[in-house]
Every structure is written in C-alpha cells, then in structure tokens.
C-alpha cells in the first residue's frame, strides 16, 4: 500500500504495526527469516550538501547534531560521489554500480529502465528479512515539484514509502528570491517553523516509524530518511537559522577570472555567464547565508531522528550512515550548484557509526566512494550481497582508520561539446590522497592536475607543468585502468530505452 503520509499514518495507527506486517505478507511479500543478531540500519541522506559542516572544519557552520554524530563513529575525510548529479549519483549508490554500468546519466531515469533485474541496496535487505522503509528522497525527485510524491522511486526497494510535503512546497515556493530570470539559485527565509516544513515532517515521520520498529523485535529494520535540504531553493525557517549567519559575515569570491584562466572550458561548462553577471557581492552573500541556514535546519532534523533512536534504546543495535548524494559549489571558480568535477562537488560528507566495529571519533584518510556503501552495509549486517558490486567494503577502514583501502576514488561527468553536431563526451576525475587528476574526453578537451598538499582550493592547474610530467603520466595510467573497471563485468552494456543517451565509450 503506497499513499500519502497523513492517510497512511492514520491507517497504521488504526490497525497497528502487527496489522501492517500481516497486510504485507498477504500482499505476497516474501521475507527470509532474519537473524536476531543482525544490526538495524538508519540511513540518512541529505541533498546537495557540501562539506560545509563543523565536523569537517568549516568555521562558520553551525551543525552541532551532525558534529556529535561524527564523534560517535567514523568520519571519512575523503569520500566522493561517482557522478555529481542527483539521479545518476543516487542510482549508483543504491545499486552499487558505476553510472557506466547502470546506464543512468540524467535525472528522471531509474535503473529498472537499464538494468531491470538489478537488486538495489534496500531491496537486498528486504529480501533477507528486514523491514525496509523510505521517508522522503532516496531515489531522484524533481525538487521542489515532486515533493509529496514518490518521485522517480523504485517500488521494489521498499515495504513502506512516506512522502511528506510542507509549506516549502505547498505555500512558499512562489515567494523565493531568484538571482536571475531562469536561474535555479534561489532562496526564501520562511516565517514558518520547523514542524511546518517538509524536512521537519520527514523527521517527525522518522520518529514515529522508529517507535513502531522498537516494538517489532522479531525483524531488524533498514530505515532510509531522505532530507531535501539544502537543495535549492534554499528555504529554511528564518528564526533561528538565518540569524545564525549574518549576511555581512558571508564570504565573497574574488579573483574568479584569474582562477579560470588555466581551467579547460569543459570543466566550466556548468558555468552560466548570466548567473555570474547577476551574482553581485550582495547576492553572493544572501545566497550563501540561505544555503548555510538550510544546512543548519537540516542538521536540527538529523538531531531529532538520532535522538529518537537513542531514546528508544536502539543505538547499540543500529548502524547509522549520514551522507549526501554529491557536494555543492558555492561560488568557487565562479560556479554554483553541481555538475562539475572539482573537489567541492565531487566530495561528500560520510559518517558511519557502527557499534562494536568502529572506535569513536576515527577519521579514515583513504579516498572512498559512495559506491562502497552497499558492500559495507551488507558486511556489517551479515547479508549476502548480490554479485557484481563495484565498490569495496569499508569495514577494514572502520576497524583501522590507517588502513589503505583502494587508495583512490573516481568521479565522472558527461558534457555536450559546443557547436553544431558536437558529440557528447565524458570527463573522469581520479582523487588520490594527494592529487586530483582529471581528463576531459581522454584529454583532448583538457586535463587538470591539482596538488592537495599545497592547493586545497584547486586554484593552480599543474597538468602542463613540466615538473609534473611523470605524475601526470602515472595518474593517467591509473585513471584509464579505473575507468575500465566501471563497465559491467560481463562486458554487456545496459539496455537503454529509446530517448536515453548511451555514450559510445561504453561499447565493449
């Protein structure tokens, strides 16, 4: 049964949790017996969240709840998405496959169109005895218009799906401030409180479901909680969140033209000249204030959910994951939002609290990928994962943060070549502990090399520096080898329905 949150909630209260389980079994759901020793999973994902968090060293961010969560387990310092765009990234995370294997490169697609028999992460838990529920955004939604619906969801992944909608969708979307006509960079300081907003309602539903899970002791749970903020439009309650960040204290990016001088055009194709022209210093500060406010609002909702887990005595039996689908640009290199291969967009926050496995407050340094979450959670919970997962288990890094792991992470992005009849091509970016190396269309559209030991802001492109020729050659070899591993092990390219683009480099 899949319906709106309020109606389902009322029904659930009437029949009770036991009645729901009975109803699901009558509907034909087959669940294997679950081991009493299996851990629960609370999977929390934010939307468009950069590493602008206190626990990641941001001096302005007020994120006490996420910071406390980081202190409870492992904070991965170098975690990266596979594709800096919502739909492809989420499909990749939830299938454990690179976009080249899912065939998903755009929003509005779902992996059932391309690899229909693939078992998703929540589906694997569901098939092996877990109660599996979703609240809010896990697969792609068109934000804000899909809020309150299933969006581009996968029904096979969940037993229960709740889609709350708050005033940010029902009342306030038409009141936002937009930087320029047609621009998606927009915001609104709402007079309404937390409980009126979608993410506040998502947190309330999560608390309510956790209360029922605490009473249903014969099945472990996998509960996914998808918050919408800070995805634009950056809407949050004015009080107190906008007040945390006085506009006058928000930074303004300088020297953008000089910074862009050594960056290949392909790397900047998400850059909008009209947006940059409209982004006065004043508007930059307003936009950043609203983004930070949205982050703090989302942080408060994370705190509510984790507090409920603690209050209900579930903390010691539950693995907690907190992450985002990709990072976010807030003016760096003259860019806002996503769809590029710089550190700010490719990097994501990743916290894993694994009771009895991960010491508190550890910080693994080895680069890891969101692709690694599927095998990691399967390993922590004693599940048999489906064949063909392309990530690594992070359990060794949870046990010992000095473990080497894979040692790199790969992120890709598809571009449209300029000019009539221009082909589409991909950029691939390899992140090691020290370097970020990027090739656009095998280097024909440009290369980038950034030394993070000396240049965390990626301001100086060293790809053409004679002194780094050996480094470039070695990283190029490593990148090409990694790209080959993004294809299906069978060599069979995913089937893509008519109208969806399949890049030529995926041909076996």
N, C-alpha and C positions, 0 to 999 in steps of 0.2 A: 504494500500500500504506500503510495507516494502522493502527498498532498501538501497544502500549505502548513506552516508551522503551528499556527493557532488551532486549526481544526484538528491536526494530528495530536497536538498536545492534549486537547480536551478529550479526544477519544482514548488516548493512552491512559489518562487518569481514570477514566471510567472502567476500562477493562483490566487495568493493572499490567505490570510487567509480565507476569506469567501468562496472561491472556495474549499478549503480543507474541511471545515465543510460540505459543500454541498456534496462533494465526499464521505465523511464518512457516511453521512446519507443515501446516495444512496446505500452504500455497506451493509446496513442492521443494522448498529449500532443503538441501541435503548437507548436513554438517557432520564431519567426523568427530569422534569423541576427543575432548581436549584434556591434556594433562593438567592435573591440579597444580603442578609446579610451574606452569608457563607464566611468564610475565605478561601483564597488560601493556598496552601501548597508548600513550596520549601524544598524538602527532599534531603539532601546532605549526601552521604556516601563515606568514604574513605576505602581503602583496606589494611588490615594487619597493622592497626595503633595502636600502644601502646599509653599510656597516657604520651608520651614524648612531652608535649606541655607547653608553657609558662603559660597558664591559669591553668594548673594542677600542677604548681610549679616546673617544670623542669628548672634548672638554665642555661642550655646550649641551649635549643630550641629557635629558632627564628621563632615564629609563630604569628606575630602581627595581622593578619586578623582574625584568629580563636580566638585569645585572645579578640579582640574587639567584636566579635560575642558573646562570653561568657558574656561580660559585659552588653549586651543588654537584656539578659533574665536569664534563669536558667542554671547553670552548675551542673549537677548531679555528686556528688563526688564519689559515689559507684554504678556505673552502670556495668552490666555484661551480657555477651552473654550466650546463652543456650548451645552452643556447639562450641568449639574453632577450627573450621574448616570451610572454606568458604561456601561450598554448603549447609551443614546442618544448619549452622547459618542463612544464608540468607533465606532459605526456611522457617525456623522457624519464623524469624522476619516478613516475608511477608505474612504468613498465620495466625500468632497469636497463633501458636500451638508449644508445645514442640516437639523435634525430635521423642520421643516415640509415638507421635500422628501423625506426618507427615510420619513416616517410612523412613525418609531420614537420613542416617548416612555416606554417602560418597559424594564426588564430582561427577559431571556428571549425577546426578539424578534431577528430578523435581517433585514437589508434585502432578502433574497430573498423575504420574505413580502410586501413592499410595492412595491419597485422591482426585480423579479426579473432584469431584463436589465442592470442597472447593473454597470459594470466597477469593481471595487474597486482601491485603490492597489496592493496586491501583485499582483493579477491583471493589471493593466496592465503591470507589469514582467515577469510570467511570459509574457504573450502576445508581448512584444517581445524575447524571447531570454534573459532572466535565469533563473538558478536561484533559486527563491524558497522559503524555508523559515521555519517558525514554531517557536519553542520557548517554551512557557509561554502566558501570557494575552495575546492581542491583541484578539479579539472577547470578548464577555462570558463570564465564568464565574460561577457561584454559589460564592463563596468562603466557607468552605473546602470545601464538599461536592463541588464539581466538579473540584477539584484532582486531577490524574491522568487526566482525561478530556479529550475535545475541547471540552466545554462547549457554548456556543452558537456554534460555529465555522462558517466558510464554506469548505467543501472546495475550491471553485473557486479560492480565493485562493492555495493553497499546493501545492507538489510534495511537501513533507515537513512533517509536523507531529509534534512530540515533546512529550509531556505528563508530565514527571517528577512524582513525589509523594514528599515527605519525611516526617519524623516529625511535623512540624506538622500533617499531615493524617492519617497512619496511626496515630499513638500519642497525640499530645498535645492534640488538640482538646477532649477531655473534661476537661482539667485547668485550663482557663482560669479566670481571675477575672473575674466579670461585675459591673458596677456595680449593677444592679438586676435583679430577675427579668424576663426577656424582653428586657433591654437588649442591644443589639449592641455597645456599648462594652465591650471585654473584652481581656484580655491574659494572657501567660504568659512567665515567664523560664525558658527551657529549659536543662537541663543538657547537652544535646547540642550538638555543634559545627556549624560552617558546612556541612560536607560532608553532614551528615545531614538538612538542611532543604531544602525544595523549592527555594528560590531558589539555594541552593548547588548543587543538582543542575542547575538551569537553567543556571547559569554554566558548570558542567563540560560539559554538552552543547553549549553555545555554543562553548567552546574546541575541542571535538572536531570540530564541524562546520566551524569556521573552518580547522582543519588540513587537512581534505579540500578546502575551497574553494581554499586556497592552491596545491594540486596540480592543480586543474582550471582551467587557464589560458585555455581557449577559451570560457568563459562567465562573464560577470560574475555577481555574486550580490546578492540582496536578502535579508538575514537579519534576521528580526524576533525580538527577545528580550524577552519579557514577564515582568517580575518581579512577584510578588504583594505584596510588602511595600512600604509599611507598612499595607496593608489590614488591617482588623480581622478576627479577633482579632490584636492586636499581639504576635506571637510572634517572638522572636529568641533566639539563644544568650545565656545570662546572662553568660558570660565571652567577650569583654570588654565587650560592647555596653551592657548595663545599667550596668556600672561606669563608663562614660563620663559618666553623668548622675546624680549623687547626687540622691536624691529631695528632699532639703531645699533644693536649688537650683532646683527646678522652680517656675515662676510659678503663682500662683493668681489667677483673675479676680475683680475686685472691682467693685462698683457696677453689677451686671447689671440690677437693676430700674430704676435711673435711666437707664441706657443704653436700655432697651427702651421707655421712656415715649413717645418720638417716632417709633417704628418701627411701620408698619402691621401689623396682625395677620397679613395674608397673608405678609409677609416672614418671620414667625416660625413658620409652620405646621409646620415640621420640628422645632420645639422641643417636647421632651417634659417636661411638668411633673414626672412621676415621676422621670425621669432627673435633672433639675435638683435635686429634693429629695434624691435619693440621693447627688449629687455633693458630698460633703464636701470640705473643703480637702485632707484626706489623700488621698482618692480622686482628686481632680483631679491631684495631684502624681504619684501612682502611674501614672495613665493617660498623662500627658504623658511621664513617664520611659520607659514602654514604647513609646510612639509614636516618640520620638527614637531609642531603641535599635533599633527596626525600620528606621528610616531609615538609621542607620549600618551595620546589617547589609546592607541592600540596596546601599548605597554600596560596600561591600567587594566585592560580587559584580560590580558595574559595573566596578570596577577590574580584576578578573580577566579580564573579557571584553575590555576595551580593551587590557590588557597582552598578551593573546594576539594581537590584531590587530597590535600593534607588533612583537611577537616574530617574527611570520610575514612581516614585510615588506609588509603590506597597507595601512598607514596612509596613504601618499601617494596611493593609488588608491581610497580609500573615504570616502564621505560618512557622517558619524556624526550621528545625531539622538538626543537624550535628552529625554524629556518625561514627562508624566503625563496620565491621562485627564481629571482635574479636580483642583481643590485640596481643602482639607480644613479644617474648623473644629476648633479645639482649645480651646474654651471661650469664644471671642469672642462677644459678645452673648448669652451663656448657651447657645450651641449647640455641638454636637459633630457630626462627620461632614460631610454634604454636603446636597444638595437645597435650596439657597437661593441668593440672588443677591448675596451680599456678596463683597467683594474676596477674602477668604481662600479661598472655594470656587470662584469663577469663575476666579481667576488660577492659572496653572500655570507650572512651570519649563519653559523651552525653550532647549536648547542645540543649535546646528548647527555642526559642523566640516566645512567644505567646502574641501579642499586646493586652493590656487591661485585661490580665489574670495574667501574671507573672510579678512581680516587677523586675526591672533591677538589675542584679548582685547578684541574690539569689543563694544559694548553698544548696540544699536539701541533707541531710546526710543519709537518709534511703536507704538501698540497693534496687536497682531496676533492671529490666531486659529489654533487647531489646524486649522481648515478650510483654512488656507493651505499646509499641508504637502504635499498632493497636487500642486498645480501647481508648488511649489518643487522637490520632488524630481524631478518629470518634467523640469523645465527644467535642473536641474543634471546630469541623466544623459542628456539628449538624447532623451527619449521623446516620442512624440506622445500627449498626454493625451486622454481621452475628452471629448466635447462636454458643455457644461453645468456644468462645475465652478464652484462659487460662491465660491471663495477667490481670493486674489491671490498671485502669485509673490513670494516674499521675496528673490529673487536680488538685486534692486536694493539692498535693505537690508543684505544680506550684503556687497555690494561697497562700500557707503557707508552707515554706520550713521546718518548725519544725514538720509538720505532720508525723505521724508514718509510714503510708503506710503498706505494707505487712511485712516489717521488715527483709526480707531475700531474697536472690536470689540463684537459683540453676543452676549449670553448669554440664554437663556430657561429658564423652569421652569413646568411645569403644576401647578396646585393644584386641590384639591377644595374647593368652597365649603362652609362649615359649615351645618348644619341639614338637615332632611329635604327631599329633592328639589333640593338645591343643585347648580348647574351647575358644570362644570369650566371653569377659565379659566387664562390664561397670564400670567405676568409676563415682561417684557422689560427687560433692563438694558443700557444703552449706556455703554461706557467710552471716554472720550477721554483725551488726555494729562493733563488736569487734573481732569475730572469723572467721577463715576459717577451716571447718571440712570436711575431705574427706575420703570416703570409697571406696576401690577397691574390686569389687566382694563381696559385703556385708562384707567387712573387711577381707576376707580370703586371699586376696593378699596385705593387708596392710591398715593402717589407717594413717591419718595425722591430726594434730591439730596445728594451728598457732595463736598466740595471737597478733593481730594487734595493740593493745595498746602499746606493748613493742617490737614488732618484725615485722615491716612493710615489711622487706625483706624476711620473711618466712624462716629464717635460722635455727630455732630450732623447731624440731617436738616434741610436747608435748603429743602426743597421748598415750604414755605408761607411762607418769609421774603419779605416784600415787596421787599426789596433784590435778590432773585434772580429776580424775576418774568420779566424778559427772558431770563435764562439758561435758565429752565425752558421758556419758550415755544420758544426756538430748539432746545434739546435734544429737546423733544417732537417737533418737526417732523422733526428728523434721525432720531430713533428710529423714527417711523412710516414714513419713507422706507426705512430699513434693513429693517424687518420685511417690507415688501412684496417686497423682494428675496430673502427666504428661501423664497418659494414657487417651484415649478418654473417654468422659463421658458415651458413650454408652457401653463401655467395648469391643467394636468391634475393633480388631487390623486392622490397614490399610492393604489393599491388596498390596503386593509387587511382582513385576514381577519376573519371573524366572531369576536367576543370581544375584539378590539383596538379601542381608542378612537381616533376621528378627530375632532379639535377642529373646531368649526363655523367658526372664523375661517379655516380653510384653503380654504373654498369659494371658487371663482373669482368 
